[in-house]
Amino acid sequence: MVIDEVQSGIGRTGKMFAFQHFNIVPDIICLAKGIASGLPLGVMMAPRDLMKWRSGAHASTFALIP
């Protein structure tokens, strides 16, 4: 399960993440906006076993990596 916390995360709902109000344990959490004080920064958080990337494979939104 992937949770998008871009709009609702970082304390905006009274908890650190909005999903914490429910009985949910996500596999991946996507964050942005509130984490960098206005800088264009996004984060994808996941357990180590899901984060097996080749070098450079996750560095660009629009990259086509063969």
Distance bins in CASP14 RR format, pairs under 12 A and 6 or more apart:
PFRMAT RR
TARGET T0000
AUTHOR 0000-0000-0000
RMODE 2
METHOD distances of the structure
MODEL  1
1 19 0 0 0 0 1 0 0 0 0 0 0
1 22 0 0 0 0 0 1 0 0 0 0 0
1 24 1 0 0 1 0 0 0 0 0 0 0
1 25 1 0 0 1 0 0 0 0 0 0 0
1 26 1 0 1 0 0 0 0 0 0 0 0
1 27 1 0 1 0 0 0 0 0 0 0 0
1 28 1 0 0 1 0 0 0 0 0 0 0
1 29 0 0 0 0 1 0 0 0 0 0 0
1 30 0 0 0 0 0 1 0 0 0 0 0
1 46 0 0 0 0 0 1 0 0 0 0 0
1 50 0 0 0 0 0 1 0 0 0 0 0
2 19 0 0 0 0 0 1 0 0 0 0 0
2 24 0 0 0 0 0 1 0 0 0 0 0
2 26 1 0 0 1 0 0 0 0 0 0 0
2 27 1 0 0 1 0 0 0 0 0 0 0
2 28 1 0 1 0 0 0 0 0 0 0 0
2 29 1 0 0 1 0 0 0 0 0 0 0
2 30 1 0 0 1 0 0 0 0 0 0 0
2 31 0 0 0 0 0 1 0 0 0 0 0
2 44 0 0 0 0 1 0 0 0 0 0 0
2 45 0 0 0 0 0 1 0 0 0 0 0
2 46 0 0 0 0 1 0 0 0 0 0 0
2 50 0 0 0 0 0 1 0 0 0 0 0
3 9 0 0 0 0 1 0 0 0 0 0 0
3 17 1 0 0 1 0 0 0 0 0 0 0
3 18 0 0 0 0 1 0 0 0 0 0 0
3 19 1 0 1 0 0 0 0 0 0 0 0
3 20 0 0 0 0 0 1 0 0 0 0 0
3 21 0 0 0 0 0 1 0 0 0 0 0
3 22 0 0 0 0 0 1 0 0 0 0 0
3 24 1 0 0 1 0 0 0 0 0 0 0
3 25 0 0 0 0 1 0 0 0 0 0 0
3 26 1 1 0 0 0 0 0 0 0 0 0
3 27 0 0 0 0 1 0 0 0 0 0 0
3 28 1 0 0 1 0 0 0 0 0 0 0
3 29 1 0 1 0 0 0 0 0 0 0 0
3 30 1 0 0 1 0 0 0 0 0 0 0
3 31 0 0 0 0 1 0 0 0 0 0 0
3 44 0 0 0 0 0 1 0 0 0 0 0
3 45 0 0 0 0 1 0 0 0 0 0 0
3 46 0 0 0 0 0 1 0 0 0 0 0
4 17 0 0 0 0 0 1 0 0 0 0 0
4 18 0 0 0 0 1 0 0 0 0 0 0
4 19 0 0 0 0 1 0 0 0 0 0 0
4 26 0 0 0 0 1 0 0 0 0 0 0
4 28 0 0 0 0 1 0 0 0 0 0 0
4 29 0 0 0 0 1 0 0 0 0 0 0
4 30 1 0 1 0 0 0 0 0 0 0 0
4 31 0 0 0 0 1 0 0 0 0 0 0
4 32 0 0 0 0 1 0 0 0 0 0 0
4 33 0 0 0 0 0 1 0 0 0 0 0
4 42 0 0 0 0 0 1 0 0 0 0 0
4 43 0 0 0 0 0 1 0 0 0 0 0
4 44 0 0 0 0 0 1 0 0 0 0 0
4 45 0 0 0 0 0 1 0 0 0 0 0
5 11 0 0 0 0 1 0 0 0 0 0 0
5 12 0 0 0 0 1 0 0 0 0 0 0
5 13 0 0 0 0 1 0 0 0 0 0 0
5 15 0 0 0 0 0 1 0 0 0 0 0
5 16 0 0 0 0 1 0 0 0 0 0 0
5 17 1 0 1 0 0 0 0 0 0 0 0
5 18 1 0 0 1 0 0 0 0 0 0 0
5 19 1 0 0 1 0 0 0 0 0 0 0
5 20 0 0 0 0 1 0 0 0 0 0 0
5 21 0 0 0 0 0 1 0 0 0 0 0
5 24 0 0 0 0 0 1 0 0 0 0 0
5 26 0 0 0 0 1 0 0 0 0 0 0
5 28 0 0 0 0 0 1 0 0 0 0 0
5 29 1 0 1 0 0 0 0 0 0 0 0
5 30 1 0 0 1 0 0 0 0 0 0 0
5 31 1 0 1 0 0 0 0 0 0 0 0
5 32 0 0 0 0 1 0 0 0 0 0 0
5 33 0 0 0 0 1 0 0 0 0 0 0
5 34 0 0 0 0 1 0 0 0 0 0 0
5 35 0 0 0 0 1 0 0 0 0 0 0
5 42 0 0 0 0 0 1 0 0 0 0 0
5 43 0 0 0 0 1 0 0 0 0 0 0
5 44 0 0 0 0 0 1 0 0 0 0 0
5 45 0 0 0 0 1 0 0 0 0 0 0
6 12 0 0 0 0 0 1 0 0 0 0 0
6 17 0 0 0 0 0 1 0 0 0 0 0
6 18 0 0 0 0 0 1 0 0 0 0 0
6 29 0 0 0 0 0 1 0 0 0 0 0
6 30 1 0 0 1 0 0 0 0 0 0 0
6 31 1 0 0 1 0 0 0 0 0 0 0
6 32 1 0 1 0 0 0 0 0 0 0 0
6 33 1 0 1 0 0 0 0 0 0 0 0
6 34 0 0 0 0 1 0 0 0 0 0 0
6 35 0 0 0 0 1 0 0 0 0 0 0
6 36 0 0 0 0 0 1 0 0 0 0 0
6 40 0 0 0 0 0 1 0 0 0 0 0
6 41 0 0 0 0 0 1 0 0 0 0 0
6 42 0 0 0 0 1 0 0 0 0 0 0
6 43 0 0 0 0 1 0 0 0 0 0 0
6 44 0 0 0 0 0 1 0 0 0 0 0
7 13 0 0 0 0 0 1 0 0 0 0 0
7 17 0 0 0 0 0 1 0 0 0 0 0
7 18 0 0 0 0 1 0 0 0 0 0 0
7 30 0 0 0 0 0 1 0 0 0 0 0
7 31 0 0 0 0 0 1 0 0 0 0 0
7 32 0 0 0 0 1 0 0 0 0 0 0
7 33 1 0 0 1 0 0 0 0 0 0 0
7 34 0 0 0 0 1 0 0 0 0 0 0
8 14 0 0 0 0 1 0 0 0 0 0 0
8 15 0 0 0 0 1 0 0 0 0 0 0
8 16 0 0 0 0 0 1 0 0 0 0 0
8 17 1 0 0 1 0 0 0 0 0 0 0
8 18 1 1 0 0 0 0 0 0 0 0 0
8 19 0 0 0 0 1 0 0 0 0 0 0
8 20 0 0 0 0 0 1 0 0 0 0 0
8 21 0 0 0 0 1 0 0 0 0 0 0
8 22 0 0 0 0 0 1 0 0 0 0 0
8 29 0 0 0 0 0 1 0 0 0 0 0
8 30 0 0 0 0 0 1 0 0 0 0 0
8 31 0 0 0 0 0 1 0 0 0 0 0
8 32 0 0 0 0 0 1 0 0 0 0 0
8 33 0 0 0 0 0 1 0 0 0 0 0
8 34 0 0 0 0 0 1 0 0 0 0 0
9 15 0 0 0 0 1 0 0 0 0 0 0
9 16 1 0 0 1 0 0 0 0 0 0 0
9 17 1 0 1 0 0 0 0 0 0 0 0
9 18 1 0 1 0 0 0 0 0 0 0 0
9 19 0 0 0 0 1 0 0 0 0 0 0
9 20 0 0 0 0 1 0 0 0 0 0 0
9 21 0 0 0 0 0 1 0 0 0 0 0
9 29 0 0 0 0 1 0 0 0 0 0 0
9 30 0 0 0 0 1 0 0 0 0 0 0
9 31 1 0 0 1 0 0 0 0 0 0 0
9 32 0 0 0 0 1 0 0 0 0 0 0
9 33 0 0 0 0 1 0 0 0 0 0 0
9 34 1 0 0 1 0 0 0 0 0 0 0
9 35 0 0 0 0 1 0 0 0 0 0 0
9 43 0 0 0 0 0 1 0 0 0 0 0
9 45 0 0 0 0 0 1 0 0 0 0 0
10 16 1 0 0 1 0 0 0 0 0 0 0
10 17 1 0 0 1 0 0 0 0 0 0 0
10 18 0 0 0 0 1 0 0 0 0 0 0
10 20 0 0 0 0 0 1 0 0 0 0 0
10 29 0 0 0 0 0 1 0 0 0 0 0
10 31 1 0 0 1 0 0 0 0 0 0 0
10 32 0 0 0 0 1 0 0 0 0 0 0
10 33 1 0 0 1 0 0 0 0 0 0 0
10 34 1 0 1 0 0 0 0 0 0 0 0
10 35 1 0 0 1 0 0 0 0 0 0 0
10 36 0 0 0 0 0 1 0 0 0 0 0
10 37 0 0 0 0 0 1 0 0 0 0 0
10 38 0 0 0 0 0 1 0 0 0 0 0
10 41 0 0 0 0 0 1 0 0 0 0 0
10 42 0 0 0 0 0 1 0 0 0 0 0
10 43 0 0 0 0 0 1 0 0 0 0 0
11 17 1 0 0 1 0 0 0 0 0 0 0
11 18 0 0 0 0 1 0 0 0 0 0 0
11 19 0 0 0 0 0 1 0 0 0 0 0
11 20 0 0 0 0 1 0 0 0 0 0 0
11 21 0 0 0 0 0 1 0 0 0 0 0
11 31 0 0 0 0 0 1 0 0 0 0 0
11 33 0 0 0 0 0 1 0 0 0 0 0
11 34 0 0 0 0 1 0 0 0 0 0 0
11 35 0 0 0 0 0 1 0 0 0 0 0
12 18 1 0 0 1 0 0 0 0 0 0 0
12 20 0 0 0 0 0 1 0 0 0 0 0
12 21 0 0 0 0 0 1 0 0 0 0 0
12 31 0 0 0 0 0 1 0 0 0 0 0
12 33 0 0 0 0 1 0 0 0 0 0 0
12 34 0 0 0 0 1 0 0 0 0 0 0
12 35 0 0 0 0 0 1 0 0 0 0 0
13 19 0 0 0 0 1 0 0 0 0 0 0
13 20 0 0 0 0 1 0 0 0 0 0 0
13 21 1 0 0 1 0 0 0 0 0 0 0
13 22 0 0 0 0 0 1 0 0 0 0 0
14 20 0 0 0 0 1 0 0 0 0 0 0
14 21 0 0 0 0 1 0 0 0 0 0 0
15 21 1 0 0 1 0 0 0 0 0 0 0
15 22 0 0 0 0 0 1 0 0 0 0 0
15 24 0 0 0 0 0 1 0 0 0 0 0
16 29 0 0 0 0 0 1 0 0 0 0 0
16 31 0 0 0 0 0 1 0 0 0 0 0
16 34 0 0 0 0 0 1 0 0 0 0 0
16 35 0 0 0 0 0 1 0 0 0 0 0
16 45 0 0 0 0 0 1 0 0 0 0 0
17 24 0 0 0 0 1 0 0 0 0 0 0
17 25 0 0 0 0 0 1 0 0 0 0 0
17 26 0 0 0 0 1 0 0 0 0 0 0
17 29 1 0 0 1 0 0 0 0 0 0 0
17 30 0 0 0 0 0 1 0 0 0 0 0
17 31 0 0 0 0 1 0 0 0 0 0 0
17 34 0 0 0 0 0 1 0 0 0 0 0
17 35 0 0 0 0 0 1 0 0 0 0 0
17 45 0 0 0 0 1 0 0 0 0 0 0
18 24 0 0 0 0 1 0 0 0 0 0 0
18 26 0 0 0 0 0 1 0 0 0 0 0
18 29 0 0 0 0 0 1 0 0 0 0 0
18 31 0 0 0 0 0 1 0 0 0 0 0
19 25 0 0 0 0 1 0 0 0 0 0 0
19 26 1 0 0 1 0 0 0 0 0 0 0
19 27 0 0 0 0 0 1 0 0 0 0 0
19 28 0 0 0 0 0 1 0 0 0 0 0
19 29 1 0 0 1 0 0 0 0 0 0 0
19 30 0 0 0 0 0 1 0 0 0 0 0
19 31 0 0 0 0 0 1 0 0 0 0 0
19 45 0 0 0 0 0 1 0 0 0 0 0
20 26 0 0 0 0 0 1 0 0 0 0 0
20 29 0 0 0 0 0 1 0 0 0 0 0
25 47 0 0 0 0 0 1 0 0 0 0 0
26 44 0 0 0 0 0 1 0 0 0 0 0
26 45 0 0 0 0 1 0 0 0 0 0 0
26 46 0 0 0 0 1 0 0 0 0 0 0
26 47 0 0 0 0 0 1 0 0 0 0 0
26 50 0 0 0 0 0 1 0 0 0 0 0
27 44 0 0 0 0 0 1 0 0 0 0 0
27 45 0 0 0 0 1 0 0 0 0 0 0
27 46 1 0 0 1 0 0 0 0 0 0 0
27 47 1 0 0 1 0 0 0 0 0 0 0
27 49 0 0 0 0 1 0 0 0 0 0 0
27 50 1 0 0 1 0 0 0 0 0 0 0
27 51 0 0 0 0 0 1 0 0 0 0 0
28 43 0 0 0 0 0 1 0 0 0 0 0
28 44 1 0 0 1 0 0 0 0 0 0 0
28 45 1 0 0 1 0 0 0 0 0 0 0
28 46 1 0 1 0 0 0 0 0 0 0 0
28 47 0 0 0 0 1 0 0 0 0 0 0
28 49 0 0 0 0 0 1 0 0 0 0 0
28 50 1 0 0 1 0 0 0 0 0 0 0
28 51 0 0 0 0 1 0 0 0 0 0 0
29 35 0 0 0 0 0 1 0 0 0 0 0
29 42 0 0 0 0 0 1 0 0 0 0 0
29 43 0 0 0 0 1 0 0 0 0 0 0
29 44 1 0 0 1 0 0 0 0 0 0 0
29 45 1 0 1 0 0 0 0 0 0 0 0
29 46 1 0 0 1 0 0 0 0 0 0 0
29 47 0 0 0 0 0 1 0 0 0 0 0
29 50 0 0 0 0 0 1 0 0 0 0 0
30 41 0 0 0 0 0 1 0 0 0 0 0
30 42 1 0 0 1 0 0 0 0 0 0 0
30 43 1 0 0 1 0 0 0 0 0 0 0
30 44 1 0 1 0 0 0 0 0 0 0 0
30 45 1 0 0 1 0 0 0 0 0 0 0
30 46 0 0 0 0 1 0 0 0 0 0 0
31 41 0 0 0 0 1 0 0 0 0 0 0
31 42 1 0 0 1 0 0 0 0 0 0 0
31 43 1 0 1 0 0 0 0 0 0 0 0
31 44 1 0 0 1 0 0 0 0 0 0 0
31 45 1 0 0 1 0 0 0 0 0 0 0
31 46 0 0 0 0 0 1 0 0 0 0 0
32 38 0 0 0 0 1 0 0 0 0 0 0
32 39 0 0 0 0 1 0 0 0 0 0 0
32 40 0 0 0 0 1 0 0 0 0 0 0
32 41 1 0 0 1 0 0 0 0 0 0 0
32 42 1 0 1 0 0 0 0 0 0 0 0
32 43 1 0 0 1 0 0 0 0 0 0 0
32 44 0 0 0 0 1 0 0 0 0 0 0
32 45 0 0 0 0 0 1 0 0 0 0 0
32 61 0 0 0 0 0 1 0 0 0 0 0
33 39 0 0 0 0 1 0 0 0 0 0 0
33 40 0 0 0 0 1 0 0 0 0 0 0
33 41 0 0 0 0 1 0 0 0 0 0 0
33 42 0 0 0 0 1 0 0 0 0 0 0
33 43 0 0 0 0 0 1 0 0 0 0 0
34 40 0 0 0 0 0 1 0 0 0 0 0
34 41 0 0 0 0 1 0 0 0 0 0 0
34 42 0 0 0 0 1 0 0 0 0 0 0
34 43 0 0 0 0 0 1 0 0 0 0 0
35 41 1 0 1 0 0 0 0 0 0 0 0
35 42 1 0 0 1 0 0 0 0 0 0 0
35 43 1 0 0 1 0 0 0 0 0 0 0
35 44 0 0 0 0 0 1 0 0 0 0 0
35 45 0 0 0 0 0 1 0 0 0 0 0
36 42 1 0 0 1 0 0 0 0 0 0 0
36 43 0 0 0 0 1 0 0 0 0 0 0
40 61 0 0 0 0 0 1 0 0 0 0 0
42 58 0 0 0 0 0 1 0 0 0 0 0
42 61 0 0 0 0 1 0 0 0 0 0 0
43 58 0 0 0 0 0 1 0 0 0 0 0
44 50 0 0 0 0 1 0 0 0 0 0 0
44 51 0 0 0 0 1 0 0 0 0 0 0
44 53 0 0 0 0 0 1 0 0 0 0 0
44 58 1 0 0 1 0 0 0 0 0 0 0
44 61 0 0 0 0 0 1 0 0 0 0 0
45 51 0 0 0 0 1 0 0 0 0 0 0
46 52 0 0 0 0 0 1 0 0 0 0 0
46 53 0 0 0 0 0 1 0 0 0 0 0
46 58 0 0 0 0 0 1 0 0 0 0 0
50 58 0 0 0 0 0 1 0 0 0 0 0
51 57 0 0 0 0 0 1 0 0 0 0 0
51 58 0 0 0 0 1 0 0 0 0 0 0
52 58 0 0 0 0 0 1 0 0 0 0 0
53 59 0 0 0 0 1 0 0 0 0 0 0
53 65 0 0 0 0 1 0 0 0 0 0 0
54 63 0 0 0 0 0 1 0 0 0 0 0
54 65 1 0 0 1 0 0 0 0 0 0 0
54 66 0 0 0 0 0 1 0 0 0 0 0
55 65 0 0 0 0 0 1 0 0 0 0 0
56 63 0 0 0 0 1 0 0 0 0 0 0
56 65 1 0 0 1 0 0 0 0 0 0 0
57 63 0 0 0 0 1 0 0 0 0 0 0
57 64 0 0 0 0 0 1 0 0 0 0 0
57 65 1 0 1 0 0 0 0 0 0 0 0
57 66 0 0 0 0 1 0 0 0 0 0 0
58 65 0 0 0 0 1 0 0 0 0 0 0
59 65 0 0 0 0 1 0 0 0 0 0 0
END
